[in-house]
Amino acid sequence: MTQSALHQSLDALGTIAFVLPGPWGPIASAGLHLLDGFLGGILDPDQPDPNKPVLDAIDNLARTLETFQTRNNIQESTNYIASLRSWLDDASGYDDLDSNPTTILRVLDSIHQDLDGPVNRIDQVINHLDITVPVNASYEALSEAKISTLIGLRVSMAAILNFRVLLRQKLVTLYRESNQQQDQADMLNQARNLETDFVMAHTFIKNHIASKAAIGDIESRCDAVKTTLQAMVTPVLQGGDAPSDYHPHNAVQYSFIDTLTGKPYSYPNSYVEGEPSKITIMGAEMQESRTWTQTYDAKGDADAARAAFVGAIATRRDAFKTEALESFRTAKAIMDHTMADPAPPSTRPDVDYDNDTEWAGAWKFKGKQVRYAVLFQGATCNSPASPASDWHRCDEDDSCCPAVTLPTDPSKLAIARIVHREVADDTSGNNAVTYVIPVPNMTADTLVDLAPVNADDVVPNATIAPLVMSSSYNANQAGRTWPDPYQVRYRYAYTRMIGGEPAQSLAFSPWAVPRDRANYDVDDEGYFYCRGPYYSPQMLVPLIEGCGLILQRQFKNQALAVIKSRTANARAPGMIYLEDDEGP
């Protein structure tokens, strides 16, 4: 029964790794072999009810938890399981759970209401269940039941929270495929709810299942049971007397007792009875006392048997621990490969149309109506765009390039931003043309819109962070050995001659990031320390024809400085290596 409970926990945990086909893309993917059949049901378009595998996994877990509670008199989580079963029965009763937004919303609402705040509720149940199991003949079975129930309760909550993400995903997809204006507005709201649901599920799993603390808690519980069981086995004790004339069947024996069950395990010595000698006393022949010779000492057998008995406990308990931790380790493996997409920005961008670059002819949309929107790029697809700014007629000088304020992503799920510039002849937007301007970082605050032209009188902004690669410098070369420790960061800008005068990008790039973070320590400000030989770094940056590069370096707690640099060809098309040529 214990193995069944843990197996059901693992099956239910598989719902974390669901993948929904359609325009929203995958929320999470684990690639675990045990999920092949499960995911097949979700991904198969001919599957009559793709929700059924998810609900079945949760239902099987609920049934197993019920059986455990009944068999082992664990009452603390009965109300939770009853609410869970009630919700399952309700959710399973809908035939249009994949196609009707009203039905999906009803079930989503019932997850909150019927389970009465599920995350807080599960914590309360687990705290109530955390009771001491009496050390008696049922100790081992009750301890396994308790640990399995604790795991099952956590996993059931993870499965439900993820099912909520799956339903919200379907709802967003249905709204997104609709051409109704209200559905499009609802889609933006539900996309934000989807992000909230995902973060809640992600946080619960990270804190209560996949964390070191959660895994360590289960390990310590399992080890405590093993220690207790082994401590209930007494040391090998010697007892009894050797055989004598009056007690010829005596034997010295060695024994140990499993005090949990009261069962003794005894190992007596072996003896051979000697022939008695005869003597004559006062003319009468009499028999002398017998002698017994010990032929086998059972102490070694007793020691070996006790060691085997204690070892069997360890083997049995370690096997249970391995099985118990499989669910938690599976959760960690899933979390290590979890991907999610952010909700769209909720507010329209601010735009400064009086931003003067002092570059004549830089702006080519004078006299046009212009507005902007921003969207987030996620791990799997782009979010819908934010609300657009108001239309603006561009009558400023052609050296004024709009500065667009870029939104931040509070969920930190976005990996980049994309600005949409919409250009039209009038505010009706008829025959408008939309230009896409990528901002491939999440660190810039503002985009100065230089994208209309690529002319000799404009220096492009450096929007892409340099990627720290490696260096061919010899650490033994004079002046090339870096001090230890050090923390340094880099950024760059483009340069170009305009009207015979040197000019550079209005904005520097974001700070450099390492290609392989496993070999670097990087702090929140972008300072990194390379573990190993202290070479001057080599960075991969985009190459723009007709532009040079300027490199800035800053050691932590020191002034920012422009340094000597050199370039080298890179194999990546359109990229070049920019190297620190100044030394430490």
Secondary structure as UniProt FT lines:
FT   HELIX           2..13
FT   HELIX           14..17
FT   TURN            23..24
FT   HELIX           33..35
FT   HELIX           36..43
FT   TURN            45..46
FT   TURN            50..51
FT   HELIX           52..72
FT   TURN            76..77
FT   HELIX           78..92
FT   TURN            97..99
FT   HELIX           101..114
FT   TURN            115..116
FT   HELIX           118..129
FT   TURN            137..138
FT   HELIX           139..177
FT   HELIX           181..208
FT   HELIX           212..231
FT   STRAND          237..239
FT   TURN            248..249
FT   STRAND          253..258
FT   TURN            259..262
FT   STRAND          263..268
FT   STRAND          270..273
FT   STRAND          278..281
FT   TURN            282..283
FT   STRAND          284..287
FT   STRAND          292..296
FT   HELIX           299..336
FT   STRAND          351..352
FT   TURN            353..354
FT   TURN            360..361
FT   TURN            366..367
FT   STRAND          369..377
FT   STRAND          392..393
FT   TURN            398..399
FT   STRAND          403..405
FT   TURN            410..411
FT   STRAND          416..424
FT   TURN            427..428
FT   TURN            430..431
FT   STRAND          433..439
FT   STRAND          446..448
FT   TURN            451..452
FT   TURN            456..457
FT   STRAND          467..468
FT   TURN            475..476
FT   TURN            478..479
FT   STRAND          488..498
FT   TURN            499..500
FT   STRAND          501..504
FT   STRAND          513..514
FT   HELIX           517..519
FT   STRAND          520..522
FT   TURN            524..525
FT   STRAND          528..530
FT   STRAND          538..542
FT   TURN            545..546
FT   STRAND          548..555
FT   TURN            556..557
FT   STRAND          561..563
FT   STRAND          565..569
FT   TURN            573..574
FT   STRAND          575..580
//
